[in-house]
Amino acid sequence: MSDDTALRTVQIVLHWAWDPIGVRGIKEAADEYDMYATRVLELLEADAPDERISDYLTSVVRDRMGLAEDTDRDKDVSLMLRQLYAIGR
């Protein structure tokens, strides 16, 4: 998987599966979470534990967005990202 494809995959997963603010499927908001995708990809490339990725997602929701945590969602998304990244290697 090329770096561009890997980054795009992360962006899509964040928009469609993670989506803490509820903009899934809104064309104008397709890039809403792109600013977090680069860091997630860095974690995947560094083979960071799934817990570290989910912790990052949780911290974004809590600390940057000021929303209630959904750690189950964040864990599920981190596992999905790990599996998709592994497929593309």
ZIMOHU-V553013 format. One record per residue. N is the residue number from 1. OMEGA is omega in radians with two decimals (NA if undefined). Layout:
N,OMEGA / N,OMEGA
This chain:
1,3.10 / 2,3.11 / 3,3.13 / 4,3.13 / 5,3.13 / 6,3.12 / 7,3.13 / 8,3.09 / 9,3.11 / 10,3.13 / 11,-3.14 / 12,3.13 / 13,3.13 / 14,-3.13 / 15,-3.01 / 16,-3.05 / 17,-3.09 / 18,2.96 / 19,-3.09 / 20,-3.12 / 21,3.01 / 22,3.12 / 23,-3.13 / 24,3.06 / 25,3.10 / 26,-3.03 / 27,-3.10 / 28,-3.12 / 29,-3.08 / 30,-3.11 / 31,-3.04 / 32,-3.07 / 33,-3.08 / 34,-3.11 / 35,3.13 / 36,-3.05 / 37,-3.12 / 38,3.13 / 39,3.10 / 40,3.12 / 41,3.07 / 42,3.12 / 43,3.10 / 44,-3.13 / 45,3.12 / 46,-3.12 / 47,3.09 / 48,3.10 / 49,3.12 / 50,3.14 / 51,3.13 / 52,3.10 / 53,3.13 / 54,3.07 / 55,3.09 / 56,3.14 / 57,3.11 / 58,-3.14 / 59,3.09 / 60,-3.13 / 61,-3.06 / 62,-2.95 / 63,-3.11 / 64,-3.08 / 65,-3.13 / 66,-3.12 / 67,3.08 / 68,3.13 / 69,2.98 / 70,-3.02 / 71,3.09 / 72,3.11 / 73,-3.09 / 74,3.07 / 75,3.12 / 76,-3.13 / 77,3.12 / 78,3.08 / 79,3.10 / 80,3.14 / 81,3.13 / 82,-3.13 / 83,3.11 / 84,3.11 / 85,3.14 / 86,3.11 / 87,-3.07 / 88,-3.13 / 89,NA
